[in-house]
Amino acid sequence: MKDNTFEDPKARHPSPHSPCLTRRAASLRAYNSDTGIVASSNSKKFLFLLMPGASMLSFSAAVEPLRMANKLCMRSIYSWQTVSLDGKPAQFSNGMTMAVDASSQRMSTADFAFVVAGSELSAEQEKPAARWLYNRYRSGARVGSLGGGAHILARSGLLDDRVFTLHWEDQPGFRERYPFLDPEDRLFCADTKIITCGGGMAAADLIMHLVAADFGRDFAVSISEMCVHFCLRQGEERPQSSMSTILGSRNPHLIAAAQVMSANLENVLSMDMVAQKSCVSRRQLERLFKTYTGKSPAGFYRDLRLERGRQLLRDTDYKIIEISVACGFSSPTSFSRSFRKKFGFCPNRTERPQ
């Protein structure tokens, strides 16, 4: 039997006047009033198409705020259903599998339809997923993507003349594949018909943005607190750390130099040109990079180009010669040699570590 001798009775029976319970009770009274959100019996339905290799974090971060909204109102104001292309369990990028509710071939009406995907999908997988999204769009649903699902939206033609985003790590490969589409560097984008999100925890921000649009910011804040997510981000925020955070310095000349390099990965600039665009001397540029990064400016620049090469190698079907050109190397041999030196393996796909 459990020994309760030293147990604080207040821990088992919280005071009715505790701030947490008082705040939640006030919320429930507000949301269950005659003018509150639960007066309507209609619930909004979400469909999630889970593609092979999708991020479990993105999916969970999207669903949990919906569950919390139902819990806070003590009734179902949102519902959701999961589907896969063939109706079989979906396997996430972490190797875990999850049973789904139906096959994508089964027609189902919904208010929202999202495709949750990574970046490594075959044409055979993308084609039926794009058709599924387009059909949902034609039926009147707001459609969108989490993570790398923007590839499927692009294939369906739904991103033409739209503001959209996807995971920042997938953007270089996306731009190479769709040169006439330019994703935004932000957490999520939402218009009246198309919704896109970079994935990860930004999926929670997106869903709470939709909840706030439906039922007000106060309700969304309550959900955010229940998810222990104490900030409602608006979507315009950058998904990556600022350049000053990455460099560990707020020196404006150093940041300017790094940004110049990042913007010129294919057409490589000389260090004299980088220094000129950063408004410093070549000598000062060398000193700044050595002090804050431990690398020479040329070494830092080369690492940026190699990181892009690794992303293109993973996210596209480009040949080595095409990747070496996109990363500003004079030849595939030069690219392969530098790549192997930095990452410890050749860029040949058959030799990549799994």
C-alpha positions in Angstrom: 0.0 0.0 0.0 1.2 3.5 -0.8 2.5 5.5 2.1 0.7 8.9 2.1 2.1 10.1 5.4 4.1 12.8 3.9 1.8 13.6 1.0 0.6 17.1 0.8 -3.3 16.9 0.7 -3.3 20.1 -1.4 -1.5 18.2 -4.2 -4.4 15.7 -4.3 -7.1 18.3 -3.9 -6.1 21.6 -5.5 -7.8 24.7 -4.1 -10.7 25.8 -6.2 -9.1 29.3 -6.0 -5.8 28.1 -7.6 -4.9 30.4 -10.6 -4.8 27.6 -13.0 -8.3 26.2 -12.2 -9.7 29.7 -11.9 -8.4 30.7 -15.3 -9.6 27.5 -17.0 -13.0 27.8 -15.4 -13.3 31.3 -16.7 -12.3 30.1 -20.1 -14.9 27.3 -20.1 -17.7 29.7 -19.0 -16.8 32.1 -21.8 -16.6 29.4 -24.4 -19.9 27.8 -23.3 -21.9 31.0 -23.2 -24.8 31.6 -25.6 -22.5 33.5 -27.9 -19.6 31.1 -27.5 -18.1 28.8 -30.0 -19.7 25.6 -28.8 -23.2 26.9 -29.4 -23.0 25.5 -32.9 -23.3 21.7 -33.4 -21.2 21.8 -36.6 -17.6 20.7 -36.3 -14.9 21.3 -38.9 -13.2 18.2 -40.4 -9.5 17.8 -41.2 -8.1 15.2 -43.6 -4.4 14.3 -43.3 -2.8 12.3 -46.2 0.3 10.7 -44.6 3.0 10.1 -47.2 5.8 7.5 -46.7 8.6 9.2 -44.7 6.4 12.0 -43.4 7.4 13.7 -40.1 5.6 12.4 -37.1 6.4 15.6 -35.3 4.6 17.7 -38.0 1.5 15.4 -37.9 1.3 15.3 -34.1 1.9 19.1 -33.8 -1.1 19.6 -36.1 -3.5 17.2 -34.4 -2.8 17.9 -30.8 -4.1 21.5 -30.8 -7.3 20.2 -32.4 -7.7 17.7 -29.6 -7.0 20.3 -27.0 -9.6 22.6 -28.5 -12.2 19.8 -28.1 -11.0 19.1 -24.6 -11.3 22.7 -23.6 -14.9 22.9 -24.9 -15.8 19.5 -23.7 -17.3 18.6 -27.1 -16.1 18.0 -30.6 -15.7 21.3 -32.5 -13.0 19.7 -34.7 -12.6 16.2 -36.1 -9.9 14.6 -38.2 -9.2 11.6 -40.3 -6.0 10.0 -41.6 -5.5 8.5 -45.0 -2.7 6.9 -46.9 -2.4 6.2 -50.7 -3.3 2.5 -50.3 -5.0 2.5 -46.9 -2.1 0.6 -45.4 -0.3 1.8 -42.2 1.8 4.9 -42.8 5.5 4.8 -41.9 7.0 8.0 -40.6 10.5 9.2 -41.1 11.5 7.9 -37.6 10.6 4.4 -38.6 7.4 4.2 -36.6 4.1 3.1 -38.3 0.6 4.1 -37.7 -2.7 2.7 -38.9 -4.8 5.1 -40.9 -8.6 5.5 -41.2 -9.0 5.0 -44.9 -7.4 4.9 -48.4 -7.0 8.1 -50.3 -9.2 6.6 -53.0 -12.1 6.7 -50.7 -13.9 10.0 -51.3 -14.6 12.0 -48.2 -15.7 15.6 -47.7 -13.7 17.9 -45.4 -13.2 21.5 -44.6 -9.4 21.1 -44.6 -7.1 18.6 -46.4 -3.4 18.5 -45.7 -0.7 16.3 -47.2 2.1 15.5 -44.7 5.3 14.5 -46.5 9.1 14.5 -46.4 11.2 15.4 -49.4 12.1 12.0 -50.8 9.0 10.9 -52.8 8.9 9.1 -56.1 6.9 10.3 -59.1 4.6 7.3 -58.6 3.8 8.5 -55.1 3.5 12.2 -55.9 1.1 11.7 -58.8 -1.9 10.2 -56.9 -1.2 12.5 -53.9 -1.4 15.5 -56.2 -4.6 14.2 -57.7 -6.1 13.7 -54.2 -5.3 17.2 -53.2 -6.6 18.7 -56.4 -9.9 16.8 -56.0 -10.2 18.1 -52.4 -9.6 21.6 -53.7 -12.3 21.2 -56.4 -14.7 20.0 -53.8 -14.3 23.2 -51.8 -11.8 22.3 -49.1 -8.9 24.5 -48.0 -5.9 22.4 -49.0 -2.4 22.6 -47.8 0.9 20.9 -46.9 3.1 20.2 -43.9 6.8 19.9 -44.3 7.8 18.8 -47.8 4.3 18.4 -49.0 4.7 21.6 -51.1 6.3 19.4 -53.8 2.9 17.7 -54.2 1.0 21.0 -54.3 3.4 22.3 -56.9 2.9 19.1 -59.0 -0.9 19.7 -58.8 -0.5 23.2 -60.1 -2.1 24.8 -57.0 1.0 26.9 -56.1 1.0 29.0 -59.2 0.8 32.7 -58.2 0.5 31.7 -54.6 2.5 32.7 -51.5 3.7 29.5 -49.9 6.5 27.9 -47.9 8.0 24.5 -47.0 10.7 23.2 -44.7 13.8 25.5 -45.0 16.1 22.5 -45.5 14.0 21.4 -48.6 13.9 24.8 -50.2 17.2 24.6 -52.3 16.1 21.3 -53.9 12.6 22.7 -54.5 13.9 25.8 -56.2 16.1 23.7 -58.5 13.1 21.5 -59.4 10.6 24.4 -59.8 12.6 27.4 -60.8 9.5 29.5 -61.4 8.2 29.0 -57.9 9.8 30.9 -55.0 8.9 29.7 -51.5 8.9 32.2 -48.7 11.3 32.0 -45.8 8.7 31.8 -43.0 6.9 29.4 -40.7 3.6 29.1 -42.6 1.5 30.8 -45.2 -2.4 30.8 -45.2 -4.8 32.4 -47.7 -8.4 31.6 -48.3 -7.7 28.4 -50.3 -4.1 27.3 -49.9 -2.2 26.7 -46.6 1.4 25.7 -46.4 3.7 25.1 -43.4 7.4 24.3 -42.9 6.5 21.5 -40.6 7.8 20.6 -37.2 6.5 22.7 -34.4 5.3 25.3 -36.9 2.4 23.0 -37.6 1.1 23.8 -34.1 1.4 27.5 -34.8 -0.5 27.1 -38.1 -3.4 25.1 -36.5 -3.7 27.6 -33.7 -3.8 30.4 -36.3 -6.7 28.6 -37.9 -8.4 28.2 -34.6 -7.9 31.9 -33.8 -9.5 32.8 -37.1 -12.5 30.6 -36.2 -13.0 31.4 -32.5 -10.7 34.3 -31.5 -7.2 34.7 -30.2 -8.1 34.2 -26.5 -9.3 30.7 -27.2 -6.2 30.0 -29.3 -4.0 31.2 -26.4 -5.8 28.8 -24.0 -5.0 25.9 -26.3 -1.4 27.1 -26.6 -1.0 27.1 -22.9 -2.5 23.6 -22.6 0.1 22.5 -25.2 2.8 24.2 -23.1 3.5 26.3 -26.2 3.5 29.8 -24.7 3.8 31.9 -27.8 1.4 32.3 -30.7 3.6 32.9 -33.7 2.0 34.7 -36.6 3.7 32.8 -39.5 5.9 35.6 -40.7 8.8 34.6 -38.4 11.9 33.0 -40.0 12.1 29.2 -39.5 15.8 29.3 -39.0 18.0 31.0 -36.4 19.1 34.5 -37.4 22.5 34.8 -39.0 23.8 36.5 -35.9 22.8 33.4 -33.8 24.5 31.1 -36.2 27.7 33.1 -36.3 27.6 33.8 -32.5 28.1 37.5 -33.2 26.1 40.6 -33.9 28.9 42.3 -35.8 27.1 43.9 -38.8 30.1 43.4 -41.2 30.4 39.7 -40.4 26.7 39.2 -40.8 26.6 41.1 -44.1 29.5 39.0 -45.4 27.8 35.7 -44.5 24.6 36.9 -46.1 26.4 37.9 -49.3 28.0 34.4 -49.4 24.6 32.7 -48.8 23.1 34.6 -51.7 25.9 33.7 -54.1 26.4 29.9 -53.8 26.3 29.2 -57.5 28.1 32.3 -58.8 31.0 32.4 -56.4 32.4 35.8 -55.5 36.0 36.6 -54.8 36.9 37.4 -51.2 37.8 40.9 -52.4 34.2 41.3 -53.7 32.7 39.9 -50.5 34.7 42.3 -48.5 33.7 45.2 -50.7 30.0 44.3 -50.5 30.4 44.0 -46.7 32.1 47.4 -46.4 35.3 46.1 -44.8 38.8 45.6 -46.0 40.0 42.1 -47.0 42.3 42.0 -44.0 39.4 42.9 -41.6 37.2 40.3 -43.2 39.8 37.6 -42.6 40.2 38.7 -39.0 36.4 38.7 -38.3 35.8 35.2 -39.6 38.8 33.8 -37.8 37.7 35.3 -34.6 34.1 34.3 -34.6 34.0 31.1 -36.7 37.5 29.7 -36.4 37.6 29.5 -40.3 38.9 31.7 -43.1 36.2 33.5 -45.1 37.0 31.2 -48.0 36.6 28.1 -45.8 33.3 29.4 -44.4 32.1 30.1 -48.0 33.1 26.6 -49.2 31.2 25.0 -46.3 28.1 26.8 -47.2 28.3 25.6 -50.8 29.0 22.0 -49.7 26.0 22.1 -47.3 23.9 23.1 -50.3 25.4 20.3 -52.3 24.5 17.8 -49.6 20.9 19.0 -49.6 20.6 18.8 -53.4 22.1 15.3 -53.3 19.5 14.2 -50.8 16.5 16.0 -52.2 16.9 15.9 -56.0 17.8 13.4 -58.7 20.5 15.7 -60.1 23.7 14.2 -61.4 26.9 15.1 -59.6 28.0 17.4 -62.5 24.7 19.4 -62.1 25.1 19.6 -58.3 28.7 20.7 -58.6 27.7 23.6 -61.0 24.8 24.6 -58.7 27.3 24.9 -55.8 29.9 26.9 -57.7 32.6 24.2 -58.2 34.6 24.2 -61.3 34.3 20.5 -61.9 32.7 17.3 -60.4 36.1 16.2 -59.3 36.7 19.3 -57.3 33.3 19.1 -55.7 33.7 15.4 -54.9 37.1 15.9 -53.3 35.9 18.8 -51.1 32.7 16.9 -50.3 34.5 13.8 -49.1 37.0 15.9 -47.1 34.1 17.6 -45.2 31.6 14.8 -44.8 33.8 11.7 -44.9 32.1 10.0 -47.8 31.8 10.5 -51.6 28.8 12.3 -53.0 28.0 9.2 -55.1 24.5 8.1 -53.9 25.6 4.4 -53.6 28.2 5.4 -51.1 26.2 7.6 -48.8 25.7 6.4 -45.2 22.2 5.4 -44.4 
